[in-house]
Amino acid sequence: MASSSNSKAEADAGDEVLEESIEHFDDFTLASSWERFISEIEAVCRLWMADGPKNLLEKGAVLLESFSSLYKVKSEMKYAMKSYCMEYYFESNPNGKAAERNFNLHDLQLCFGVKDFLVIAPQSASGVVLDAPEASKLLSAIAIALSNCSSLWPAFVPVHDPSRKAYIGIQNLGTVFTRRFEADRIGSQVPIKLMHLEGLYELFVAKFAYSTLDLSIHVFKVQFAMKLTYRTIPYDDDDDIKGTDSGATESGEDATGETSSRTQWDDDCPWSEWYSAEDPVRGFELIAIWAEKIVESSMEMAELENASPHEAEKWLIAPYFSPNLLKGSKGNRIGFSSQLHLLADALEMSFEAQFLEDFVSADNPGSDKLKSSMVIPSPAVIDRVMRELFHEGVQHADLFDGGHKTSRAIKGAPLASLFAQFCLHALWFGNCNIRAIAVLWIEFVREVRWCWEESQPLPRMPVNGTIDLSTCLINQKLQMLAICIEKKQQWNEDFQDCLGSEDHSDSMTEDESVVGDDSYTTQKPIENVSGKVDSFSSAGDSHSCGRTIARDGSKTEDLDLLNDKKSSESTRRGSAGIIDSMMLLKSYQSMHNPYTQEAPLMTEDMHEERLQAVEASGDSFNFSAQLEKEILTSDMSAFKAANPDAVFEDFIRWHSPGDWEEDDLEDSILQSGDGVEKSKDIWPPKGRLSKRMSEQGNLWRNIWDSASALPASEQKPLLDPNREGEKVLHYLETLRPHQLLEQMVCTAFRAAVDTLNQTSYGELKQMGTKMDQLYRTLASGLKPLQVNRLYADSETINDLRRLCIVFEHVEKLLTTAASLHRKLLRAPRLSREIFGDFYNFYSPRMGTGLTDDIVNKEYGRKLEVRNHERAVVSNMFSPPTANQSWRKVLSMGNLLNGHEPILREIIFTLCDEVNENHYAACDTGASQNELKSYRMYTSGTSNDLRVALSVVSCD
C-alpha cells in the first residue's frame, strides 16, 4: 500500500517536471526576425486558406474596378524596420479556370496565366522593391511560408522602376516542380527584330533550345495565340474646330473672330442650330483574336504577320468615350442643360429689380456690378438675332405640330412659336445672364410693337383658330396680338377697297353692299313661291311649277301675299344662304343661315379678370353665361337681319335644336327620306319649345325681344383689335422680370426637350423610355412656376438646378445614342447592344447617391462582331489621309485598311509530357499529362514592348 503511494507520488512529480520542460521549450525555427517574418506570412496565408472565397467576401473583400469577379484582401506586416503589404487576389468563382484567351484579366493573370495569386510589396511611395537582394529575400520568405502551408498560390514581388511594371515570382507545383516568373518592359528603342512576329517567336524558342541550333529551320511545336487591337483615328487637333468644346456663341465666331465652316459630326442633328456638341463616341476599338494554333517555324510567323485581320477567329468591338461624358463635366460641356442652369441663375437674380430696364439702366445702384460681371453681345449680334426671329425665312408656326404627347403638359410655348425661339436664342445670348436677357427682351418688344404699328404679320404665330390656353401667358398674348394684327390689316384693306371703288359703291344699294348678302338668291324661284303660297292656301295640295290660281278664283289675295314676300326679301341682310328643309313658323319662307361674328378670343388672364368681375358684381348669371351673353345677342341680331319674319322659336330651332321638341308626325316624314319639298309641304312646322325655353321670363326670350336686326357687318365687333392689341403691348412692356423669367424657364425647358426629341436614334428602346420619363419629370418639376407664387430664395430655384442635372444626364444619353446610331447605321444590332450596355453602366450615375466607386468606374464592355457585320466595322477604319499618317512609320504587320494595331498581345506556350505522379494537381491550363513548361506573354507596339516569362523547373 505504501509502495503504491510512493509510486503515485513519483509519477506526479515526473508529470510536473515534464510540464516545466514543455513550458520552457524554445522554438529555434523562430529565432531570427526573418523566420518570424516567414511565420507571420504563413499564419496569414493559413487564415485566408481556411476562410475560402465565400467567407472572405463576407469579411469585406474588395472588388477591383473594371473586373466583375476579382476581389482582394490584404494584411500588413513588418520586417527589418520596414512595412510590407501582402495582398491576396482571388475570383469569386473558385471552380472557374483561368482562360488564356480571356484578355479581360488582371495584369498578372494575363502576363503569367495564373488565377489566384499573392503580391507582397513595400509600403513606400514607389510600391516596388528597388534592391535586388531584398526582393530575393522577400520572394524566398513567401515561398517558404506557402510551402509550409501546402499552398499552390503563385506569389509576386514588384521590382525595379514602377514604369517598367517588372515582377519576379514563384509558384510551388508540388514536390518536384517549381514555376518561376519574371516580367519586364522596354519603354523605347525596341530592337527591330522584336517588332515582328518572327523575332518574338525566336526569342521564345531561345529560352529552351540550344544556342547552337538554327532556329529558322528547326521545328518546335509551339502553341500560339494573338490579339490585335485597332483604334479608329480620332479628329486630329488641327481638324478640330476652335470652340467646339466651348460651344457656339450667338455671334457664330470662334475665339479668334473667324467664322467656322468645317463640317461637324452633328450638323444634321436637331440641336446643331444652337450648338455643336462634342462627339461622345470618340471612336471604336476593334480587337481581332487568333485562337491557339501550333506553330512549328519562324516562317509560319512571318506569314501570320502578313495575314489580314479578317482571318481572325473572333472580332470584338468596344467604343471609347469622351472623358467629359463619364467624368464630372461642370464647366467642360456645353449643351441645353448647361444653358438652362444659367437661366435658373438668371431667374434667381430677377427678383433684385422691379423692371427689366433696371438691369440695363446706368442709374441702377447695382448696375456697375452687373456691367462688370455680365457682358452682353454687341449691337450687331442683337440685330442678327432680331432678323432671325422676325425677318429671315420666317413662316407661320403650327402650334399643333405633332410633338411629344406629354409636351403640352409643360406650360410653355410650342417649339416653332415666336416666344419659344426667343427663349432658345436667349439661352446662347451673352451667356444667358439677366442683363443680356433684359436687353434682348426690350429689343424683342420693340420689334413686336413695330409689327403692330405697321400692321405687319407677327412671324411664327398663327392667325386662325382659338388661343391655346395650355401655353404660357406670353405666348397667348402674342397669339392674341397676331390675330389683332390680321383683323386690323383686313380692316385697312377693306377701307382701301372702299376708297378705290367709291363711285361704284354709290351706285349700289345698301342691301347689295352688305357682306355676304344673298337677297337675290331667295327671290329666284318666283314660280316656286307662287306654288308654295297656293299650297298653303289649298291646305297642303301639291304645288305646280307654274303660277297657280286659288280655288275660290281670288287672284288678289295671292298677289298681296307675293308682295309681302317681296317686301321681306328687300329687307333681308347678311344671309349666308338657305338652310335646306327648314321653314319659318309664321311665314311660308325658307330659313336663311346668317353670317355671325366669331366668338371673342380671350387669354387666361382675361378669363380670370372677367370671372372676378362677375363675382364682384353678384350677377345672377354664372361665369359661362356671362361670357356667352354678348355672343348670343350678336347671333340673334344677325338671325333677325337674315330672317326678317322670324320669331323666337325659329331662332331656337336654328341655334339650339335640342330645345325644340318636334311632333312625331313631322319626325316620321323627315325620316322617310322623300326630300326637301315634301317637308316644305307640311307648313307650319309642328313642334314646341322645351320646358326651360318656355318658362316665364326666360333670359333668351328677353334678349331676343331687345335685340335689333343687324347683320354681323354692322354690329359692334365682339373683339376690338385696336384695344386688345394695345393691351397686349402694355402687358409685354410692363412685365416684371421674375414673371418673364418664370415663363422663359418653362418654355426653354419645353423647347429644349422638344428639340432633342426630334433626334434620330434608331430602335434604342431605352432612350425612348428615358425621354418619356424626362417629359413627365419636367411637367411635374415646372408646375410651381405656373402658379405665379415664386419668391426670392425659394426652394424652387434649387429644384430647377436639380432638374438641370437630370436634363444633362438624359442629354448625354441622347447624344450618345445619336452618335452610335449614325456610326453603326448598317449594323443596328451592334448599336442596340452597345447602347444597352452603356445605358446599364451609366444609369447608376443618374441617381442621387453617387459614390466614388460609381464615378471612377470605367466602361470596359466588349461586344462580339458577327461575320456579316465585319464589313460595316471594317469600313469605319477608313484609310488614313496623308495628314493623319505622316507622323507614323509603319513597322508592324497585320494592317487593317492601312491602320497599324495600337496594341499587339501574343502568348507563346510550350507543353511537355510528364508523369502525373511527379507534380501536384494544380491549375496548369494544360491537359492531364501535360505541363506548360514555358510560357511567354508579349504586349506592345513598335515603340513599347513588355515581356513576361514563366518557366517550370525540376527542383
CORKA-V532534 format. One record per residue. N is the residue number from 0. RES is the residue in three letters. BURIAL is b if it has 24 or more other C-alpha atoms within 12 Angstrom, else e. Layout:
BEGIN
N:RES:BURIAL / N:RES:BURIAL
END
This chain:
BEGIN
0:MET:e / 1:ALA:e / 2:SER:e / 3:SER:e / 4:SER:e / 5:ASN:e / 6:SER:e / 7:LYS:e / 8:ALA:e / 9:GLU:e / 10:ALA:e / 11:ASP:e / 12:ALA:e / 13:GLY:e / 14:ASP:e / 15:GLU:e / 16:VAL:e / 17:LEU:e / 18:GLU:e / 19:GLU:e / 20:SER:e / 21:ILE:e / 22:GLU:e / 23:HIS:e / 24:PHE:e / 25:ASP:e / 26:ASP:e / 27:PHE:e / 28:THR:e / 29:LEU:e / 30:ALA:e / 31:SER:e / 32:SER:e / 33:TRP:b / 34:GLU:b / 35:ARG:b / 36:PHE:b / 37:ILE:b / 38:SER:b / 39:GLU:b / 40:ILE:b / 41:GLU:b / 42:ALA:e / 43:VAL:b / 44:CYS:b / 45:ARG:e / 46:LEU:e / 47:TRP:b / 48:MET:e / 49:ALA:e / 50:ASP:e / 51:GLY:b / 52:PRO:b / 53:LYS:e / 54:ASN:e / 55:LEU:b / 56:LEU:e / 57:GLU:e / 58:LYS:e / 59:GLY:e / 60:ALA:b / 61:VAL:b / 62:LEU:e / 63:LEU:e / 64:GLU:e / 65:SER:e / 66:PHE:b / 67:SER:e / 68:SER:b / 69:LEU:b / 70:TYR:b / 71:LYS:b / 72:VAL:b / 73:LYS:b / 74:SER:b / 75:GLU:e / 76:MET:b / 77:LYS:b / 78:TYR:b / 79:ALA:e / 80:MET:e / 81:LYS:e / 82:SER:e / 83:TYR:b / 84:CYS:b / 85:MET:b / 86:GLU:b / 87:TYR:b / 88:TYR:b / 89:PHE:b / 90:GLU:b / 91:SER:b / 92:ASN:e / 93:PRO:e / 94:ASN:e / 95:GLY:e / 96:LYS:e / 97:ALA:b / 98:ALA:e / 99:GLU:b / 100:ARG:b / 101:ASN:b / 102:PHE:b / 103:ASN:b / 104:LEU:b / 105:HIS:b / 106:ASP:b / 107:LEU:b / 108:GLN:b / 109:LEU:b / 110:CYS:b / 111:PHE:b / 112:GLY:b / 113:VAL:b / 114:LYS:b / 115:ASP:b / 116:PHE:b / 117:LEU:b / 118:VAL:b / 119:ILE:b / 120:ALA:b / 121:PRO:b / 122:GLN:e / 123:SER:e / 124:ALA:e / 125:SER:e / 126:GLY:b / 127:VAL:b / 128:VAL:b / 129:LEU:e / 130:ASP:e / 131:ALA:e / 132:PRO:e / 133:GLU:b / 134:ALA:b / 135:SER:e / 136:LYS:b / 137:LEU:b / 138:LEU:b / 139:SER:b / 140:ALA:b / 141:ILE:b / 142:ALA:b / 143:ILE:b / 144:ALA:b / 145:LEU:b / 146:SER:b / 147:ASN:e / 148:CYS:b / 149:SER:e / 150:SER:b / 151:LEU:b / 152:TRP:b / 153:PRO:b / 154:ALA:b / 155:PHE:b / 156:VAL:b / 157:PRO:b / 158:VAL:b / 159:HIS:b / 160:ASP:e / 161:PRO:e / 162:SER:e / 163:ARG:e / 164:LYS:b / 165:ALA:b / 166:TYR:b / 167:ILE:b / 168:GLY:b / 169:ILE:b / 170:GLN:b / 171:ASN:b / 172:LEU:b / 173:GLY:b / 174:THR:e / 175:VAL:e / 176:PHE:b / 177:THR:b / 178:ARG:b / 179:ARG:b / 180:PHE:b / 181:GLU:b / 182:ALA:b / 183:ASP:b / 184:ARG:b / 185:ILE:b / 186:GLY:e / 187:SER:e / 188:GLN:e / 189:VAL:e / 190:PRO:e / 191:ILE:e / 192:LYS:e / 193:LEU:b / 194:MET:b / 195:HIS:b / 196:LEU:b / 197:GLU:b / 198:GLY:b / 199:LEU:b / 200:TYR:b / 201:GLU:b / 202:LEU:b / 203:PHE:b / 204:VAL:b / 205:ALA:e / 206:LYS:e / 207:PHE:b / 208:ALA:e / 209:TYR:e / 210:SER:e / 211:THR:e / 212:LEU:e / 213:ASP:e / 214:LEU:b / 215:SER:e / 216:ILE:e / 217:HIS:e / 218:VAL:e / 219:PHE:b / 220:LYS:b / 221:VAL:b / 222:GLN:b / 223:PHE:b / 224:ALA:b / 225:MET:b / 226:LYS:b / 227:LEU:b / 228:THR:b / 229:TYR:b / 230:ARG:b / 231:THR:b / 232:ILE:b / 233:PRO:b / 234:TYR:e / 235:ASP:e / 236:ASP:e / 237:ASP:e / 238:ASP:e / 239:ASP:e / 240:ILE:b / 241:LYS:b / 242:GLY:b / 243:THR:b / 244:ASP:b / 245:SER:b / 246:GLY:b / 247:ALA:b / 248:THR:b / 249:GLU:b / 250:SER:b / 251:GLY:b / 252:GLU:e / 253:ASP:e / 254:ALA:e / 255:THR:e / 256:GLY:e / 257:GLU:e / 258:THR:e / 259:SER:e / 260:SER:e / 261:ARG:e / 262:THR:e / 263:GLN:b / 264:TRP:b / 265:ASP:b / 266:ASP:e / 267:ASP:e / 268:CYS:b / 269:PRO:b / 270:TRP:b / 271:SER:b / 272:GLU:b / 273:TRP:b / 274:TYR:b / 275:SER:b / 276:ALA:b / 277:GLU:b / 278:ASP:b / 279:PRO:b / 280:VAL:b / 281:ARG:b / 282:GLY:b / 283:PHE:b / 284:GLU:b / 285:LEU:b / 286:ILE:b / 287:ALA:b / 288:ILE:b / 289:TRP:b / 290:ALA:b / 291:GLU:b / 292:LYS:e / 293:ILE:e / 294:VAL:b / 295:GLU:b / 296:SER:b / 297:SER:b / 298:MET:e / 299:GLU:b / 300:MET:b / 301:ALA:b / 302:GLU:e / 303:LEU:b / 304:GLU:b / 305:ASN:e / 306:ALA:e / 307:SER:b / 308:PRO:b / 309:HIS:b / 310:GLU:e / 311:ALA:b / 312:GLU:b / 313:LYS:b / 314:TRP:b / 315:LEU:b / 316:ILE:b / 317:ALA:b / 318:PRO:b / 319:TYR:b / 320:PHE:b / 321:SER:b / 322:PRO:e / 323:ASN:b / 324:LEU:b / 325:LEU:b / 326:LYS:b / 327:GLY:e / 328:SER:e / 329:LYS:e / 330:GLY:e / 331:ASN:e / 332:ARG:b / 333:ILE:b / 334:GLY:b / 335:PHE:b / 336:SER:b / 337:SER:b / 338:GLN:b / 339:LEU:b / 340:HIS:b / 341:LEU:b / 342:LEU:b / 343:ALA:b / 344:ASP:b / 345:ALA:b / 346:LEU:b / 347:GLU:b / 348:MET:b / 349:SER:b / 350:PHE:b / 351:GLU:b / 352:ALA:b / 353:GLN:e / 354:PHE:b / 355:LEU:b / 356:GLU:b / 357:ASP:b / 358:PHE:b / 359:VAL:b / 360:SER:e / 361:ALA:e / 362:ASP:e / 363:ASN:e / 364:PRO:e / 365:GLY:e / 366:SER:e / 367:ASP:e / 368:LYS:e / 369:LEU:b / 370:LYS:e / 371:SER:e / 372:SER:e / 373:MET:b / 374:VAL:b / 375:ILE:b / 376:PRO:b / 377:SER:e / 378:PRO:e / 379:ALA:e / 380:VAL:b / 381:ILE:b / 382:ASP:e / 383:ARG:e / 384:VAL:b / 385:MET:b / 386:ARG:e / 387:GLU:b / 388:LEU:b / 389:PHE:b / 390:HIS:e / 391:GLU:e / 392:GLY:e / 393:VAL:e / 394:GLN:e / 395:HIS:b / 396:ALA:b / 397:ASP:e / 398:LEU:b / 399:PHE:b / 400:ASP:e / 401:GLY:e / 402:GLY:e / 403:HIS:b / 404:LYS:e / 405:THR:b / 406:SER:b / 407:ARG:b / 408:ALA:b / 409:ILE:b / 410:LYS:b / 411:GLY:b / 412:ALA:b / 413:PRO:b / 414:LEU:b / 415:ALA:b / 416:SER:b / 417:LEU:b / 418:PHE:b / 419:ALA:b / 420:GLN:b / 421:PHE:b / 422:CYS:b / 423:LEU:b / 424:HIS:b / 425:ALA:b / 426:LEU:b / 427:TRP:b / 428:PHE:b / 429:GLY:b / 430:ASN:b / 431:CYS:b / 432:ASN:b / 433:ILE:b / 434:ARG:b / 435:ALA:b / 436:ILE:b / 437:ALA:b / 438:VAL:b / 439:LEU:b / 440:TRP:b / 441:ILE:b / 442:GLU:b / 443:PHE:b / 444:VAL:b / 445:ARG:e / 446:GLU:b / 447:VAL:b / 448:ARG:b / 449:TRP:e / 450:CYS:b / 451:TRP:b / 452:GLU:e / 453:GLU:e / 454:SER:b / 455:GLN:b / 456:PRO:b / 457:LEU:b / 458:PRO:b / 459:ARG:b / 460:MET:b / 461:PRO:b / 462:VAL:b / 463:ASN:e / 464:GLY:e / 465:THR:e / 466:ILE:b / 467:ASP:b / 468:LEU:b / 469:SER:b / 470:THR:b / 471:CYS:b / 472:LEU:b / 473:ILE:b / 474:ASN:b / 475:GLN:b / 476:LYS:b / 477:LEU:b / 478:GLN:b / 479:MET:b / 480:LEU:b / 481:ALA:b / 482:ILE:b / 483:CYS:b / 484:ILE:b / 485:GLU:b / 486:LYS:b / 487:LYS:b / 488:GLN:b / 489:GLN:e / 490:TRP:e / 491:ASN:e / 492:GLU:e / 493:ASP:e / 494:PHE:e / 495:GLN:e / 496:ASP:e / 497:CYS:e / 498:LEU:e / 499:GLY:e / 500:SER:e / 501:GLU:e / 502:ASP:e / 503:HIS:e / 504:SER:e / 505:ASP:e / 506:SER:e / 507:MET:e / 508:THR:e / 509:GLU:e / 510:ASP:b / 511:GLU:e / 512:SER:e / 513:VAL:b / 514:VAL:e / 515:GLY:b / 516:ASP:b / 517:ASP:b / 518:SER:b / 519:TYR:b / 520:THR:e / 521:THR:b / 522:GLN:b / 523:LYS:e / 524:PRO:e / 525:ILE:e / 526:GLU:e / 527:ASN:b / 528:VAL:b / 529:SER:b / 530:GLY:b / 531:LYS:b / 532:VAL:b / 533:ASP:b / 534:SER:b / 535:PHE:b / 536:SER:b / 537:SER:b / 538:ALA:e / 539:GLY:e / 540:ASP:e / 541:SER:b / 542:HIS:b / 543:SER:e / 544:CYS:e / 545:GLY:e / 546:ARG:e / 547:THR:b / 548:ILE:b / 549:ALA:b / 550:ARG:e / 551:ASP:e / 552:GLY:e / 553:SER:e / 554:LYS:e / 555:THR:e / 556:GLU:e / 557:ASP:b / 558:LEU:e / 559:ASP:e / 560:LEU:b / 561:LEU:b / 562:ASN:e / 563:ASP:e / 564:LYS:b / 565:LYS:b / 566:SER:e / 567:SER:b / 568:GLU:b / 569:SER:b / 570:THR:b / 571:ARG:b / 572:ARG:b / 573:GLY:b / 574:SER:b / 575:ALA:b / 576:GLY:b / 577:ILE:b / 578:ILE:e / 579:ASP:e / 580:SER:b / 581:MET:b / 582:MET:b / 583:LEU:b / 584:LEU:b / 585:LYS:e / 586:SER:b / 587:TYR:b / 588:GLN:b / 589:SER:b / 590:MET:b / 591:HIS:b / 592:ASN:b / 593:PRO:b / 594:TYR:b / 595:THR:b / 596:GLN:b / 597:GLU:b / 598:ALA:e / 599:PRO:b / 600:LEU:b / 601:MET:b / 602:THR:b / 603:GLU:e / 604:ASP:e / 605:MET:b / 606:HIS:e / 607:GLU:e / 608:GLU:e / 609:ARG:e / 610:LEU:e / 611:GLN:e / 612:ALA:e / 613:VAL:e / 614:GLU:e / 615:ALA:e / 616:SER:e / 617:GLY:e / 618:ASP:e / 619:SER:e / 620:PHE:e / 621:ASN:e / 622:PHE:e / 623:SER:e / 624:ALA:e / 625:GLN:b / 626:LEU:b / 627:GLU:e / 628:LYS:b / 629:GLU:b / 630:ILE:b / 631:LEU:b / 632:THR:b / 633:SER:b / 634:ASP:b / 635:MET:b / 636:SER:b / 637:ALA:b / 638:PHE:b / 639:LYS:b / 640:ALA:b / 641:ALA:b / 642:ASN:b / 643:PRO:b / 644:ASP:b / 645:ALA:b / 646:VAL:b / 647:PHE:b / 648:GLU:b / 649:ASP:b / 650:PHE:b / 651:ILE:b / 652:ARG:b / 653:TRP:b / 654:HIS:e / 655:SER:e / 656:PRO:e / 657:GLY:e / 658:ASP:e / 659:TRP:b / 660:GLU:b / 661:GLU:e / 662:ASP:e / 663:ASP:e / 664:LEU:e / 665:GLU:b / 666:ASP:e / 667:SER:e / 668:ILE:e / 669:LEU:b / 670:GLN:e / 671:SER:e / 672:GLY:e / 673:ASP:e / 674:GLY:e / 675:VAL:e / 676:GLU:b / 677:LYS:b / 678:SER:b / 679:LYS:b / 680:ASP:b / 681:ILE:b / 682:TRP:b / 683:PRO:b / 684:PRO:b / 685:LYS:b / 686:GLY:b / 687:ARG:b / 688:LEU:b / 689:SER:e / 690:LYS:e / 691:ARG:e / 692:MET:b / 693:SER:e / 694:GLU:e / 695:GLN:e / 696:GLY:e / 697:ASN:e / 698:LEU:e / 699:TRP:b / 700:ARG:b / 701:ASN:e / 702:ILE:e / 703:TRP:b / 704:ASP:e / 705:SER:e / 706:ALA:b / 707:SER:e / 708:ALA:b / 709:LEU:b / 710:PRO:b / 711:ALA:b / 712:SER:b / 713:GLU:b / 714:GLN:b / 715:LYS:e / 716:PRO:b / 717:LEU:b / 718:LEU:b / 719:ASP:b / 720:PRO:b / 721:ASN:b / 722:ARG:e / 723:GLU:b / 724:GLY:b / 725:GLU:e / 726:LYS:b / 727:VAL:b / 728:LEU:b / 729:HIS:e / 730:TYR:b / 731:LEU:b / 732:GLU:b / 733:THR:e / 734:LEU:b / 735:ARG:b / 736:PRO:b / 737:HIS:b / 738:GLN:b / 739:LEU:b / 740:LEU:b / 741:GLU:b / 742:GLN:b / 743:MET:b / 744:VAL:b / 745:CYS:b / 746:THR:b / 747:ALA:b / 748:PHE:b / 749:ARG:b / 750:ALA:b / 751:ALA:b / 752:VAL:b / 753:ASP:b / 754:THR:b / 755:LEU:b / 756:ASN:b / 757:GLN:b / 758:THR:b / 759:SER:b / 760:TYR:b / 761:GLY:b / 762:GLU:b / 763:LEU:b / 764:LYS:e / 765:GLN:b / 766:MET:b / 767:GLY:b / 768:THR:e / 769:LYS:b / 770:MET:b / 771:ASP:e / 772:GLN:e / 773:LEU:b / 774:TYR:b / 775:ARG:b / 776:THR:b / 777:LEU:b / 778:ALA:b / 779:SER:e / 780:GLY:b / 781:LEU:b / 782:LYS:b / 783:PRO:b / 784:LEU:b / 785:GLN:b / 786:VAL:e / 787:ASN:e / 788:ARG:e / 789:LEU:b / 790:TYR:e / 791:ALA:e / 792:ASP:e / 793:SER:e / 794:GLU:e / 795:THR:b / 796:ILE:b / 797:ASN:e / 798:ASP:b / 799:LEU:b / 800:ARG:b / 801:ARG:b / 802:LEU:b / 803:CYS:b / 804:ILE:b / 805:VAL:b / 806:PHE:b / 807:GLU:b / 808:HIS:b / 809:VAL:b / 810:GLU:b / 811:LYS:b / 812:LEU:b / 813:LEU:b / 814:THR:b / 815:THR:b / 816:ALA:b / 817:ALA:b / 818:SER:b / 819:LEU:b / 820:HIS:b / 821:ARG:b / 822:LYS:b / 823:LEU:b / 824:LEU:b / 825:ARG:e / 826:ALA:b / 827:PRO:b / 828:ARG:b / 829:LEU:b / 830:SER:b / 831:ARG:b / 832:GLU:b / 833:ILE:b / 834:PHE:b / 835:GLY:b / 836:ASP:b / 837:PHE:b / 838:TYR:b / 839:ASN:e / 840:PHE:e / 841:TYR:b / 842:SER:b / 843:PRO:e / 844:ARG:b / 845:MET:b / 846:GLY:e / 847:THR:e / 848:GLY:e / 849:LEU:e / 850:THR:e / 851:ASP:e / 852:ASP:e / 853:ILE:e / 854:VAL:b / 855:ASN:e / 856:LYS:e / 857:GLU:b / 858:TYR:b / 859:GLY:b / 860:ARG:b / 861:LYS:b / 862:LEU:b / 863:GLU:b / 864:VAL:b / 865:ARG:e / 866:ASN:e / 867:HIS:e / 868:GLU:b / 869:ARG:b / 870:ALA:e / 871:VAL:e / 872:VAL:b / 873:SER:b / 874:ASN:e / 875:MET:b / 876:PHE:b / 877:SER:e / 878:PRO:e / 879:PRO:b / 880:THR:e / 881:ALA:e / 882:ASN:e / 883:GLN:e / 884:SER:e / 885:TRP:e / 886:ARG:e / 887:LYS:e / 888:VAL:e / 889:LEU:e / 890:SER:b / 891:MET:b / 892:GLY:b / 893:ASN:b / 894:LEU:b / 895:LEU:b / 896:ASN:b / 897:GLY:b / 898:HIS:b / 899:GLU:b / 900:PRO:b / 901:ILE:b / 902:LEU:b / 903:ARG:b / 904:GLU:b / 905:ILE:b / 906:ILE:b / 907:PHE:b / 908:THR:b / 909:LEU:b / 910:CYS:b / 911:ASP:b / 912:GLU:e / 913:VAL:e / 914:ASN:e / 915:GLU:e / 916:ASN:e / 917:HIS:e / 918:TYR:b / 919:ALA:b / 920:ALA:e / 921:CYS:b / 922:ASP:b / 923:THR:b / 924:GLY:b / 925:ALA:b / 926:SER:e / 927:GLN:e / 928:ASN:e / 929:GLU:b / 930:LEU:b / 931:LYS:b / 932:SER:b / 933:TYR:b / 934:ARG:b / 935:MET:b / 936:TYR:b / 937:THR:b / 938:SER:b / 939:GLY:b / 940:THR:b / 941:SER:b / 942:ASN:b / 943:ASP:b / 944:LEU:b / 945:ARG:b / 946:VAL:b / 947:ALA:b / 948:LEU:b / 949:SER:b / 950:VAL:b / 951:VAL:b / 952:SER:b / 953:CYS:e / 954:ASP:e
END
